[in-house]
Amino acid sequence: MTSDNDQKTEGLGYKRISRREMLKISAAGAVGLAVAPLLAACSPTTSAPAATSATAATSAPTSMSSGGSPAVVRFWCWYTEQQDQFPKIISDFEAKNPNIKIDLQLKTDVTNAYLPALLAAAAADDLPEVYAPHVHSVEFGRKGLAADLVKELGSDFMTDFFQSAVSMFQDGAAIYAVGWMAQTMGIFYDPDAFAKAGISGEPESWDDMIAASNALKSKISGNLGLMQSASDGFSVCDTWLPMITAVSDDPDILKKLDAHELKWTEQAVVDSLTLYKKTIDGGTWQKNMTGMTQDDCKNAFYQGQSAAYYSGSWNPTTFYKDGPADLIKRLKVMKTPAFKAGGRHWTGNSAGAAFSVSAHSKVNDAALTFFKYLYSPDVYAWTMNNSKSMPATKAAAAQITDPLTKAMASWLPDGCRHWLTGPAGQVIADAIMNFTAGKTTDPAAVAQSMEDGAAKLNYS
């Protein structure tokens, strides 16, 4: 059935794309601009949260299209996690703002539909009014295509966002996007298996985790120990890049490396590679890890072949849907191990999902009105809770009810970059993949190869 809002969803039999796959797509480059036909989505029956005083300020905009018809705000993303919530939000918003119509385009095929359409719109200087920027937020901002949200909405609008969910979208004083779904990394584990292996409590440091993984392997026949998805360099970066912050205790170091303000031969990079090599040589990870995707790891976890899986906060939604009920009932998640005992448990958080606003829309007031409504405290918290997603604001994080997501949200103050959006992303991914596969073994030499490749690129 089709809702009155004409929301569109592409490919009802979609396969959810991970945010890591999204980065691989970006690094490989987008090809083809044809967008597949769109299918109308059914609107769920339950109501969105009622407007409160916090959302009332977003009502009664002055923007209308020429001729007096409602202003149309195009709203583009691929965030299927909220495909049930978006129609409710839009219906509620339009009822309160009859002069604005929201045109949702939920393009689930990022490779062949979303990214090509977004880049074509940018090339024509016709970006949708509110859109998911993929990894192009700062690039579009520097070209004058994306609005500076600090300028448009004021610095007070930014105060509730976790800094780690904003930093990758910031260029100087300007911020060209804000996080929609934040994320943290941790280790999902089966406490029964840990008890069987004689592991008491949760490992504190990477040294403790190495010992725990080996205990699992030796005391439980056939157990793979701690798993990571290591089928490509971008996935490995989820594990390794936070280690750079961990050894340096500098949450800005990844941003500086990404912009090539620091060289990849920095001692913190070499030390992090040394730590990562220690986990490999120490037998922490599963055998043949370079051949295991995220789906492979989850399936092994579901089948009891492994007792622990290092991954991100986007997993609970899938676990609840696909995982065996007995495992999910007892499932726990622990913090990313610290560099050393007593150290800070830095966790990757780069707000893989975000929203930007077009700088050149003819209905700018209407777009900003919807944007503020989307992030208004009650509406945003309701959306994140109902989709079991990780919020990017402190207020919404405090209202999480799902136990796994709630635990991982509590780590957001320790969030650090673990994505590279600069031109060296592929270079770094290739180098760390070769290191993981054992094709290179010297941390200092690997760091030098990263720097040699990054130095050839254009950072303007």
C-alpha positions, 0 to 999 in steps of 0.5 A, a space after each residue: 500500500 502507498 502512504 499519503 506521503 509517497 514514501 518510496 523504498 527500493 527493493 523490498 527484498 533488500 539485503 542490509 548493507 553494512 556501513 563498512 561495505 558503504 566505505 568500500 563502495 566509496 573507495 572503489 568509486 561510484 559507477 553508473 547513474 541509472 536509478 532503479 524503479 522505486 516501490 512504494 512502502 507500506 506505512 505502519 499503523 502505530 503513531 509517532 510520538 506527539 509533539 512537545 514544547 521541544 518540537 513546537 518551535 519547528 512548526 508553522 514555517 514560512 516557506 512555500 513553493 512558488 504558486 502557494 503550493 506546499 514546499 516539497 522537502 526531498 529526504 534521501 537516505 539508505 537507512 533501512 533500520 528506520 524504514 518503519 519509523 520514517 513514515 510515522 515521523 513524516 505523517 506526524 510532521 506534515 500534520 503539524 506543518 501542512 505547508 510542507 510535504 516530505 518526499 522520502 527516497 529510501 534507496 537501499 541499493 547504495 552501489 547502484 542507486 543511492 551513491 550514483 544519484 547523490 553524486 549526480 545531484 551534487 554535480 547538478 548543484 541540486 542536492 536533496 534538501 535533507 540527505 545522507 552524505 555518505 562520505 562526502 559531507 566535508 567535500 560537499 561543504 567545501 564546494 558550497 553545496 552543503 549547508 554549515 549547520 552551525 551557521 544555519 542552526 546555531 552552536 546550541 543545536 550542536 551541544 547535545 551531540 557526542 563529539 565523536 559523532 560530529 568530528 568527521 563532519 567538521 571542517 574548521 568551525 563549520 559542521 556539514 552534517 550531524 550523526 544520525 546513528 552513532 556507533 561504538 565497537 565492542 566484543 559480543 560474547 557468550 558468558 556461558 562459554 566464558 565460564 566453561 573456559 574458566 574466564 572470570 569477569 571481562 578482560 581489561 586489556 588486550 593482553 587479558 583478551 589474548 589470554 582469554 581467547 586462547 583459553 576458549 580455544 584450548 578448553 572448548 573443543 573446536 572453539 574459534 576464540 575471539 573473531 573479527 571480520 577481516 576479509 578486507 582492509 576496511 573491516 580490519 580498520 575497525 579493529 586497528 584504527 582505534 588502537 592508534 587512539 588507545 596508545 596515544 590517548 589523543 582522540 584527534 589523532 585519526 583526524 590529523 592523520 586522515 588530513 595528513 597533518 600528521 604522517 603515518 610514520 608517527 610513533 603512535 601508528 607504529 606502536 598501534 601496529 605493534 599491538 595489533 601484531 601482538 594480537 595476531 601472533 598471540 593467537 587472539 583471532 580465529 584461524 583463516 580470519 581473512 576469509 571471513 566476512 561479517 556474515 560468516 562471523 555472525 553465523 559462526 557465533 550463532 552456531 556456537 563455533 565461537 564465543 566472542 565477536 568483535 564488532 559494532 553497535 549496529 549488530 543488536 538489530 540483526 541479532 534479535 532478528 536472526 540469532 538463536 533465542 537461547 544465545 540472544 537471551 544470555 548474550 552480553 557485550 564488553 568494552 574494547 580492551 584497553 591498551 594496558 590495564 587501567 587505561 581508557 577503553 577507547 572505542 571506534 565511533 564515526 557516526 556512519 549514518 548522518 544527515 546534511 542539508 543542501 546549501 542551495 535549496 529554494 525551500 531552505 526554511 522548510 528543510 531546516 524546519 523538518 531537520 530540527 523536527 527530525 532531531 527534536 528530543 522526543 522524536 529522535 529518542 523515540 526513533 532510535 528506541 523503536 529501531 534499536 539503533 545507537 543515537 548520536 545525542 546524549 539526551 537520546 542515549 539516556 533514554 535507550 531501553 535495549 540492554 545491549 545498545 544501552 551498554 554500548 551507548 554508555 561508551 560514547 564519551 570514549 568514542 574515537 574515529 575509526 573511519 578515514 574519509 580522506 583520499 588515503 583510505 584505500 592506501 591504508 586499507 590495503 596496507 593493513 590488509 597485507 599486514 593482517 594476511 602476513 604479507 608484511 610483518 614489520 610495523 615500522 615498514 608498514 607505517 612507512 608504506 602507508 606514508 609513502 602512499 598517502 604522501 602522493 595524494 591530493 588533500 586539497 
